Amino acid sequence: MMRYTLRLLTIDQFQRAARSIMALEHTRRTVGSQLLGTEPFSIGLWVGGGATPNSIKDAKKQIAKDQNPTPRQLTDCPCCGGTLDWRVENLGQGDSVTVRCVKRDCPCSQWLPRGLPIFTVDEDIYRYKPSLVIGTIDKFAQIAFKASDTRAFFGDRYPPPDLILQDELHLISGPLGSLAGLYEAAIDELCTRRNANGVVTHRPKIIGSTATIKRAQEQILQLFNREACQFPPPVIDANRSFFARPAAEDEKVGRVYVAVTTAGRSPKFSLQAVYATLLQSGQAIPITPDEERDPWWTLLGYFNSLRELGGSLVMLSDDVPISMSMYAKSRGESVKQNGYDVSRRKIESFEELTSRRDQVELRDAFRRLKTVSYSPTTGSQPLDAVLASNMVSVGVDVDRLGIMCIFAQPKQTAEYIQASSRVGRKFPGIIVIVYKNSFARDRSRYETFRSWNQAFYRDVEPSSVTPFAPRARDRALHAAIVAVAAAKVHGLLTSPRLTAALRTEVERVVIEPLLARAFVVDQREIDGTRRDVKAFLDRWQQRTQWWDGKGEQNASYKKDRTPERALLISAEEAAARLATMHTAEGAVPTPNSMRDVEASTPFKLIERLQVGPEVQHGA
């Protein structure tokens, strides 16, 4: 299993991993099954319904109408780069989404019966059980609701996963990390193999990658109940490691940080002025051939809030072009200079990379971001600017980017380091930070800019993860219990009826390992955890007795529309019922996602309130 925390990063890594899986499968077919077995190497994308369809029925409609969300998460063939053909076919085990390369000479185009071993719909993933499953970490909250389906991942037909890869480990902190720690207890137990006496014989290996972290040992213990082992280990020379070495004087690498303060000007005016001069300078660089100007052609704008980003989208269309014209004139950048056109640059295309974009829009925008832009002579349509939230702060590895503007100091030092590292990866990079003079923290960073930036790694914040804290237990402790019980206790997989005999089995198989983990992770919360576990099991057993008294035969783990027949109800539905003066009918509110830890309330702005007749007459 490979897990990420952000949608954009998941899409990009899925495309990369698909190439590796196709190479493995091509090797297996070339070498032969005697050496590498008869089971194909395969890959699955397991993300939320807002990105890919969860059912074949929905996928068939969306492929036919070319609607989003779509299973078409790859546009180019991982083998040859050709066009892919996605369709729904019946391959003997029911309908399935298949994908094939249309090129006849593609080495992977003749793979039968289903073409490329790529799965992007949940039903296909449960059915075919890919070798590698890539998903967002918050999707794993579904293991409590869909135990009968997700059981396919944890030893239904094959042994459970041996390897779990967690990218960007430093992002799993705060509320997300606390909930993830509880679900991780369930996932770890589902992947652990025990003998007949209940003794652990095998645990999955967990590899986490990160670049900006502090107190990693404590975070890893809280999340995974493991001891940390750093790879590669520290070497003798602190200036040389497995990943990096000091750059030579003549190497074109590195980043230059520049500070701009808004003192004496409004933040918006200062920001548009910086954008204008950076964009105009990208065209005014007298470099031939045009390819060498590309690293400083696309401006990457980074924002700490969507509100500020939204205002800057309008600014790019209105204020920035006017300022660019003024700068071009004041600098003497006439129509021709040294035989090169350096007149005012036109802003022709820009993109937004935020959570407001759907999965397909993010995929297309990211592909455009990678497009090398050369001048009008190439006929390409380069992106002039990309305005992004913290969605691009990790994992977006686009070598061509070389210029960035950060509006206000990010809240965390780790975020600042990660965000500014998106540029200057292959070519020299320039990062301009526009500090708001009205913010005390921004003024402090501006006044100590040079010394602080030369040693900002020492200010990286330690991660905070408390999976067994009271409020975390309130939200998800019961979900971890249900996920393991439904998968490991015979009789609870398809029915949530907890009898006295089954409760004894749950306490032995599920509760004892959970409490042992809580004792190691946070001994101070062991008593509270034990009380909450007993309270939930009592509630579960009472729920079963209530169903028996009502003669209910169709009880299930989750039914939002008829919660009186379910053990669990989604937290969003429970909040909506509470807002309309309805109850959850005894079902336990459970998060659909680890990321959405608080219920949201939608609202709509109208021009004015309607005035009733009693108000008009002064009543």
Buried (B, 14 or more C-beta within 10 A) or exposed (E): BBBBBBBBBBBBBBBEBBBEBBBBBBEBBEEEEEEBEEEBBBBBBBBBEEBBBBBBEBBBEBBEEEEBBBBBBBEBBBBBEBEBBBBBEEEEEEBBBBBBBEBEEBBBBEBEEBBBBBBBBBBBBBBBBBBBBBBBBBBBBBBBBBBBBBBBBBBBEEEBBEEBBBBBBBBBBEBBBBBBBBBBBBBBBBBBEBEEEEEEEEBBEBEBEBBBBBBBEBBBBBBBBBEEEEEEEEEEEEEEEEEEEEEEEEEEEEBEBEBBBBEEEEBBBBBBBBBBBBBBBBBBEEEEEBEEBBBBBBBBBBBBEEEBBBBBBEBBEEBBBEBBBBBBEEBEBEEEBEEBBBBBBEBEBBBBBBEEBBBBBBBEBBBBBBBBBBBEEEEEEBBBBBBBBBBBBBBBBBEBBBBBBBBBBBEBBBBBBBBBBBBBBBBBBBBBBBBBBEBEEBBEBBEEBEEBBEEBEEEBBBBBBBBBBEEBBEBBBBBBBBBBBBBBBEBBBEBBBBBEEBBEBBBEBBBEBBBEBBBEBBEEBBEBBBEBBEEBBEBBBEBBEEBEEEEEEEBBBBBBEEBBBBBBBBBBBBBBBEEEEEEBBBBBBBBBBBBBBEBEEEEEEEEEEEEEEEEEEEE
